[in-house]
Amino acid sequence: MTTVNGVKPAITNALHHFTNRQNLTLAEILQRNPHLGVAYQLEKTGSKTVPARPRVLILSDIDGTWVGKDLEALKGLNKEIKRICWDYTNVGVRTFWGYITARPPSRTVKSGAIMPPNMTICYNGGKIFRGSPSMLKGLDLEEWRRLNNQSGFNSDTIFSMAKELIQKPEHKNLSIQTVGEVVGNLEADACCHVATLCIKNESIKLGADETSEIFTAEKFKIPNQVSSFLSELENQIKLQNIQYKITPPYLFSGKPYVMFDIAAPHANKGEAVNFMIKDYDSRNVIIIGDGGNDISMMDDDGRNIVIVGKDHILREKVQNLKQDSVIVRPPDEPCSQGVLEGIKQHLANICQRLKRDGVLEDTFQNPNNSYYPWERPQEVITEQYY
């Protein structure tokens, strides 16, 4: 491609557009609009920075959030998200997608979350992949792996400690399994940075003030015996000088278990999300979750949040966040429908802000029920929409 003074014409036009609208210098534009990011282009005199298109990153939990029990709602979500991606790309907003899941890499793509991801966080933060882990390019990030290796944490050690503890009389009634044993896929236990343990609800001795209602999403409370077991397990881990983080126990979506994650200090959903969004303006990030182990992703740094499902602990947690950045959907609504509505509302708000800042033209038009290119009969589409 030809260049003008060492800069490609498309970049020159973008710079001309941004600088002339408000008569601002390049430095002033970048200072006022950090969401633009920067693109580096070589000139004869060295390196030049110019504004890039604004980027929005959407990160969603999969099980119980994106993929719920209502298959029709999921079908509608996947169809409409594809349309939304196309629409916002056409008005100049680059939309990036990522999924966060407890699943191992081989099962992530079978979840029903069909939007091709730009990134995937597996094992609840234990591994991060660029793209889909099913693709050749979906190799886990070496920087993330190296960071977690420094802790000395190993999941096999934690599993062994837990099995020893349930031999004690006060814990002998507990039926404890790894998440891989529960789902019948031992690959789910294969990440050495994360140990996820599941305690069968019916094996837990309830205290005098506890009833089986504590195992429902609306009234979940950590059983006293589970708290006692975790406290003792943590003491054993500390005695061996292992660095770790532990999540509060939460309900296993769709299965009768209370579960918790013990992991290397960085190998959790919250740290993994923070790692992935460090190159984004937090105001252009959308985080979606439905359960207790999603709480760590809900930082109060301006990121946009969508809460679906019935988990009352998560709902109580977000009450302390800036409410203008939090969308809490009705608890009885199909989660996929809540995800769709939350994303649409946040994207609209983000674009309104970008328009006020002079970054986007006010030209967005919803094609309503018109055909999208891939929906036209007997037409082969090769364009990427994300």
C-alpha positions in Angstrom: 0.0 0.0 0.0 1.3 3.5 -0.8 2.0 5.9 2.0 1.8 9.7 2.5 4.9 10.9 4.4 5.4 7.4 5.6 1.8 7.0 6.9 -0.8 4.9 5.2 -3.7 6.9 3.7 -6.3 5.2 6.0 -4.4 6.3 9.0 -3.9 9.8 7.6 -7.6 10.2 7.0 -8.4 9.0 10.5 -6.0 11.5 12.0 -7.5 14.3 9.8 -11.0 13.3 10.9 -10.2 13.3 14.6 -8.1 16.4 14.7 -10.4 18.6 12.6 -13.7 17.9 14.4 -12.8 19.8 17.5 -9.6 21.5 16.4 -7.6 19.4 18.9 -4.0 18.3 18.7 -3.3 14.5 18.6 -2.0 14.6 22.2 -5.2 16.3 23.4 -7.4 13.7 21.6 -5.5 10.8 23.1 -5.6 12.3 26.6 -9.4 13.0 26.4 -10.2 9.6 24.8 -8.1 6.8 26.3 -10.6 4.3 24.9 -9.2 5.0 21.5 -6.0 3.1 22.1 -3.0 3.9 19.9 -1.7 2.4 16.7 2.0 2.9 15.8 3.0 3.8 12.3 6.6 4.4 11.0 7.4 7.8 9.5 10.6 9.0 7.9 11.5 10.7 11.2 10.6 7.8 13.5 7.5 6.5 15.2 4.1 8.3 15.0 1.0 7.6 17.1 -2.5 8.0 15.7 -5.9 7.3 17.1 -7.3 3.8 16.5 -10.9 2.8 16.4 -12.5 2.4 19.9 -12.5 -1.1 21.2 -15.1 -2.8 23.4 -14.3 -6.1 25.2 -17.1 -8.4 26.4 -16.2 -11.2 28.8 -18.9 -13.7 29.8 -19.1 -16.7 32.1 -20.5 -19.7 30.2 -22.3 -22.2 32.3 -25.5 -20.8 33.8 -24.8 -17.4 32.3 -24.4 -17.6 28.5 -25.6 -21.2 28.4 -28.7 -21.8 30.5 -31.5 -24.3 30.6 -33.7 -22.3 28.1 -32.4 -23.4 24.7 -34.7 -21.1 22.8 -33.3 -18.1 24.7 -29.8 -19.3 24.0 -30.6 -19.6 20.3 -32.0 -16.1 20.3 -28.9 -14.8 22.1 -26.4 -16.3 19.7 -28.4 -15.0 16.7 -28.8 -11.4 18.0 -25.2 -11.1 19.2 -24.0 -11.9 15.7 -26.2 -9.2 14.4 -25.1 -6.7 17.1 -21.4 -7.4 16.2 -22.1 -6.6 12.6 -24.0 -3.4 13.4 -21.4 -2.0 15.8 -18.5 -2.9 13.5 -20.2 -0.9 10.8 -20.3 2.3 12.9 -16.6 2.0 13.8 -16.6 0.1 17.2 -14.3 -3.0 17.3 -16.0 -5.6 19.5 -13.9 -8.3 21.0 -15.3 -11.4 22.8 -14.0 -13.7 25.5 -15.4 -16.5 27.6 -14.6 -17.4 31.2 -15.3 -21.0 32.3 -14.4 -23.7 34.7 -14.4 -26.1 31.7 -11.2 -27.6 30.3 -10.2 -26.4 26.9 -11.6 -29.4 25.0 -15.1 -28.9 26.3 -15.3 -25.1 26.1 -16.3 -25.1 22.4 -19.1 -27.6 23.1 -20.9 -25.2 25.4 -23.2 -23.7 22.9 -21.5 -20.3 23.1 -21.0 -20.1 19.3 -19.5 -16.6 19.0 -15.9 -17.1 17.9 -13.8 -15.9 20.9 -10.8 -13.6 20.7 -9.8 -15.0 24.0 -10.8 -17.8 26.4 -10.2 -18.2 30.1 -10.4 -21.8 31.2 -10.2 -23.6 34.6 -11.7 -20.5 36.3 -8.6 -18.5 35.5 -6.0 -21.3 35.5 -5.2 -20.9 31.8 -5.8 -18.1 29.2 -5.9 -18.7 25.5 -5.8 -16.3 22.6 -8.7 -17.3 20.4 -10.5 -20.5 21.0 -8.6 -23.3 22.7 -9.8 -25.7 20.0 -7.9 -23.8 17.3 -4.2 -24.2 16.6 -3.7 -20.5 17.5 -5.4 -21.1 20.8 -2.2 -21.7 22.7 -2.3 -20.7 26.4 -0.4 -17.6 27.2 3.2 -18.3 28.3 3.3 -15.1 30.4 0.3 -16.2 32.4 1.6 -19.8 32.9 5.0 -18.5 34.0 3.4 -16.1 36.5 1.4 -18.9 38.2 4.3 -21.4 38.2 6.1 -19.0 40.6 3.7 -19.8 43.5 4.7 -23.4 44.1 1.0 -24.3 44.1 0.1 -27.8 42.8 -3.5 -29.1 42.6 -2.5 -32.7 43.2 -1.1 -31.6 46.6 -4.4 -30.0 47.5 -6.5 -33.0 46.4 -4.3 -35.2 48.6 -4.8 -32.9 51.7 -8.5 -32.9 51.2 -8.7 -36.7 51.1 -6.6 -37.0 54.2 -8.9 -34.6 56.1 -12.1 -36.5 55.4 -10.6 -39.4 57.2 -11.0 -37.5 60.5 -14.1 -38.3 62.5 -15.5 -34.7 62.3 -15.4 -34.8 58.5 -15.8 -38.4 57.7 -19.4 -38.0 56.6 -18.5 -35.6 53.8 -18.5 -36.9 50.2 -15.8 -34.9 48.4 -14.9 -35.2 44.8 -12.9 -33.2 42.3 -14.9 -31.4 39.6 -13.5 -33.9 37.1 -14.9 -36.8 39.0 -18.4 -35.1 39.3 -18.7 -34.4 35.5 -17.0 -37.6 34.4 -14.1 -35.9 32.7 -10.7 -36.0 34.5 -9.3 -33.4 32.1 -11.3 -30.9 34.2 -8.7 -31.5 37.0 -5.7 -31.3 34.6 -4.7 -27.7 35.4 -2.0 -27.8 38.1 -2.7 -24.1 39.1 -6.4 -24.8 40.2 -8.0 -27.3 42.5 -11.8 -27.4 42.4 -13.4 -29.5 45.1 -17.1 -30.4 45.3 -19.0 -31.5 48.4 -22.2 -33.4 47.9 -25.1 -31.6 49.5 -26.7 -34.6 51.1 -23.5 -35.6 52.8 -23.2 -32.4 54.8 -24.4 -32.4 58.4 -26.7 -29.4 58.9 -26.6 -27.5 62.1 -29.6 -26.8 64.3 -30.2 -23.5 62.6 -29.7 -24.8 59.1 -32.2 -26.3 56.6 -32.0 -27.7 53.1 -33.1 -24.3 51.8 -29.5 -23.1 52.1 -28.7 -25.2 49.0 -31.0 -23.0 46.8 -29.6 -20.1 44.8 -32.1 -17.7 46.4 -31.1 -18.6 50.0 -27.7 -20.1 49.7 -25.6 -20.0 52.8 -22.3 -21.7 53.5 -23.0 -24.7 55.7 -21.2 -24.6 59.1 -19.5 -28.0 58.5 -18.2 -26.8 55.1 -16.7 -23.7 56.8 -15.0 -25.8 59.4 -13.6 -28.2 56.8 -12.2 -25.3 54.7 -10.6 -23.7 57.7 -8.7 -26.8 58.5 -7.7 -27.3 54.9 -6.3 -23.8 54.8 -4.3 -24.4 57.9 -2.7 -27.5 56.3 -1.9 -25.5 53.2 -0.3 -22.7 55.2 1.9 -25.2 57.1 3.5 -26.2 53.8 4.1 -22.5 52.9 2.1 -22.8 49.7 0.9 -19.6 48.2 -2.8 -19.7 47.3 -6.1 -18.0 47.1 -9.5 -19.6 47.9 -13.0 -18.7 46.7 -16.0 -18.7 49.1 -18.0 -21.9 48.5 -20.7 -21.6 45.9 -23.4 -23.8 44.3 -22.5 -26.1 41.4 -24.8 -24.9 38.6 -27.2 -27.7 37.8 -25.7 -30.3 40.2 -26.3 -31.0 43.9 -22.9 -29.9 45.2 -21.3 -27.0 47.1 -17.9 -26.3 45.5 -14.9 -24.0 45.9 -11.7 -23.3 44.1 -8.2 -23.2 45.7 -5.6 -21.9 43.3 -2.3 -20.2 42.7 -2.6 -16.6 43.8 -3.2 -15.3 40.3 -5.1 -18.3 38.9 -8.7 -17.1 39.5 -11.4 -15.4 37.4 -10.8 -11.9 38.8 -7.0 -11.9 38.3 -7.4 -13.4 34.8 -9.9 -10.8 33.8 -7.7 -8.0 35.1 -4.8 -9.4 33.1 -6.9 -9.5 29.9 -8.4 -6.0 30.2 -5.2 -4.2 31.1 -4.9 -2.8 27.5 -8.5 -1.6 27.5 -10.3 1.4 29.0 -12.4 -0.2 31.8 -15.4 1.9 30.7 -15.4 -0.1 27.5 -15.3 -3.5 29.2 -18.5 -5.6 29.8 -18.4 -8.4 32.4 -21.2 -11.0 32.7 -21.8 -13.5 35.4 -24.4 -15.5 37.4 -22.8 -17.0 40.4 -20.6 -16.7 43.5 -17.4 -17.5 41.7 -18.0 -14.6 39.4 -17.8 -12.1 42.3 -14.0 -11.6 41.8 -14.6 -10.2 38.3 -16.8 -7.4 39.6 -14.3 -4.8 40.3 -15.5 -1.2 40.9 -13.2 0.4 38.3 -15.8 1.6 35.8 -16.2 -1.7 34.0 -19.8 -2.5 33.0 -21.4 -5.5 34.7 -24.4 -7.7 33.8 -25.8 -9.9 36.5 -28.2 -12.8 35.6 -29.6 -15.7 37.5 -30.8 -16.1 41.1 -27.6 -16.1 43.2 -28.4 -13.7 46.0 -24.8 -13.5 47.2 -23.7 -12.1 43.9 -26.7 -9.7 43.8 -25.9 -8.4 47.2 -22.2 -7.9 46.3 -23.0 -5.7 43.3 -25.2 -3.4 45.4 -21.9 -1.8 46.7 -20.7 -1.0 43.2 -21.4 2.1 41.1 -25.0 1.5 40.0 -24.7 3.3 36.7 -22.3 0.6 35.5 -24.3 -2.4 36.8 -27.3 -4.0 35.2 -29.1 -6.6 37.3 -31.6 -8.6 35.4 -34.8 -10.2 36.9 -33.9 -13.5 38.8 -36.7 -15.5 37.0 -35.7 -14.4 33.5 -33.9 -16.9 31.3 -30.2 -16.1 31.7 -29.5 -16.0 28.0 -32.2 -13.4 27.5 -30.8 -11.3 30.4 -27.3 -11.5 28.9 -28.6 -10.2 25.5 -30.5 -7.3 27.0 -27.6 -6.4 29.3 -25.1 -6.3 26.5 -27.4 -4.3 24.3 -28.0 -1.7 27.0 -24.3 -1.4 27.9 -23.2 -1.1 24.2 -25.8 1.6 23.6 -24.5 3.5 26.6 -20.9 3.1 25.6 -21.6 4.4 22.1 -23.6 7.3 23.4 -20.5 8.3 25.4 -18.2 7.9 22.4 -20.5 10.1 20.4 -20.5 12.8 23.1 -16.7 12.6 23.1 -16.7 13.2 19.3 -15.3 9.7 18.6 -18.2 8.3 16.7 -20.5 9.8 14.1 -24.2 9.8 15.1 -25.0 7.5 12.1 -26.0 4.2 13.8 -29.2 2.8 12.3 -30.7 -0.5 13.3 -31.6 -2.5 10.2 -34.6 -4.0 12.1 -35.8 -7.1 10.3 -33.8 -6.7 7.2 -31.6 -9.5 6.1 -28.0 -9.6 7.3 -25.5 -10.9 4.7 -25.2 -14.4 6.2 -29.0 -14.7 6.4 -29.7 -14.0 2.7 -30.9 -17.1 0.9 -28.3 -19.0 -1.2 -25.5 -16.6 -0.5 -22.1 -17.6 0.8 -20.6 -15.2 3.2 -16.9 -15.1 3.9 -16.6 -11.9 5.9 -15.7 -12.0 9.6 -18.1 -10.2 11.8 -16.1 -9.9 15.0 
